[in-house]
Amino acid sequence: MPIELLVANESAMHRVPANSETHFKIVVVTEKFDAQRLVHRHQMIYKILSEELAGPVHALALHTYSPSEWEARDAAVAASPNCRGG
């Protein structure tokens, strides 16, 4: 069970049709990430979301933290950059 979970549809920040669901940002904080390398954390998320990722999702920004990492960041994640394509 995640301590923190944020799923944000950032499609509106990109040049896509209105109401698209193609670009997402996910923030997950869980004890399961303790002592796990970043690549393994991402693989865990990809496995959970494999069905969703087989569809129209074009971009997925993953921010994965252990509770101590999240606390060290003051429970904050950087804003996503503007899309260069518009």
N, C-alpha and C positions, 0 to 999 in steps of 0.2 A: 504494500500500500504506500503510495507516494505521500511524502510530507507536504509537498507543494506540486501542483500540476497546473500548467497554463497552456492552453491551446489557442493560438491566435491566427485567424484567417487574415493574411497580409496580401491577399490577391489584389485588393484595391490600390496597392502601392505599385502595381505593375500594369503593363499595357495588355490587359485582358478584357473580355466582355464583362459588363456589369453583372454583379452577383456571382462571379466565378468563385470556385473553391479549388484553386490550383497551387497556391503558395501559402505555406503554413510555417509558423514558429511554434516550437514546443519547448517548454521548460519543465524539467522533471527533477525533483529533489527526493532522493530515497536512500535509505541505509544500504540498499542492495548495491549501490555504487561505491561503497567503501572499498578501497583497495582494488578497484577495477580500473583498468586502462580505458581511456576515452573510446578507443575503437571497440572495445567489448561492450561498453555502455550503449554505443550507437547500434551495434549488432542486436542487442537485446530489444531496443525500441523497434528496429526494422522488422524483427521477427514478430513482435506483437502487432505491428501495423501492416503486415505483408499484404493482406487483402485490400486495405485502403490504398496502399502504394501501387497496387496493380492497376488502379483506375486513373483518373484524370489529374492526380497530384503531380505537379511539375517540379516543385521545389519544397524542400523541407529543411528548416534550420533547427538543429537540435542543440539545446543547452542542457547538459546533464551534470548534476552536482550531487555530491554526498552532503549530508547535513552540515558537516564542519566547513566544507567549501562554500556552501550557501551562506552560512553565518559570516565567514570571512569576507564575503562580497556584500555584506549588509543586506542580504535578501534582495539583491537588485541584479538585473540583467541589462546589458547594453541595448539601446534601441537599434532596430534593424536599419541598415543603410538604404538610402533611396535607390530605386532601380535605375540603372543607367539607360535602360531601354525605354523609359518613359513612365 
